[in-house]
């Protein structure tokens, strides 16, 4: 088991935060599953973005800097929406399509998304998504068309330690996937080898019944951030990757 360190934290003013995407310069996009999208700035009150007024079941979010656009995922039907960033503000979005139905629950089961540019995980741009219904899975999709590339199961040693999969991000240095399980209070670092996932390390993180880590992202400076559903905290986390193999 690795170690994690809480570097800083502050309230967002968005109580039911379920996903986060860093824009840079201390600015973040944050999803509330009840109230849509917010723009948050460190040390400032949140701003509700009217472009998401009709989307009240958002659960996933990522920002694609090279295309200046945000992608948001709805929980109920796994629709993916594209919002261009124009002059620093999100413009009205449109629906790209939806991720495949692979579960039998009351909603789609897809919870969080991340972007991997061409050359990171494959030779094309990919959208990475986590599915929380057992057996827990990670999907790889074409980032522009949402065409399915692979649906991968978690490695056995990760399945034993993780609970719900809340979100995923891609480490800009190692290109490993960091998968967040808020209820388990854990981040799993996974690497893609061919079409299989291997567990690199597990990192415990602070969690509470009324303040569950739900969203995870890297900012352009390579810092790792988590948002929580409950108190709506934004936390900077540092992972100690000097530990030995996972236990």
Secondary structure, 3 states (H helix, E strand, C coil): CEEEEEEEEEECCCCCEEEEEEEECCEEEEEECCCEEEEEECCCCCEECHHHCCCCCEEEEEEEHHHCEEEEEECCCCEEEEEEEECCEECCCEEEEECCCCCCCCCCCEEEEEEECCCCCCCCCEEEEEECCCCCEEEEEECCCCCEEEEEECCHHHHCCCCCCCEEEECCCCCCEEEEECCCCEEEEEEEECCEEEEEEEEECCCECCEEEEEEEECCCCCEEEEEECCCEEEEEEEECCCCCCC
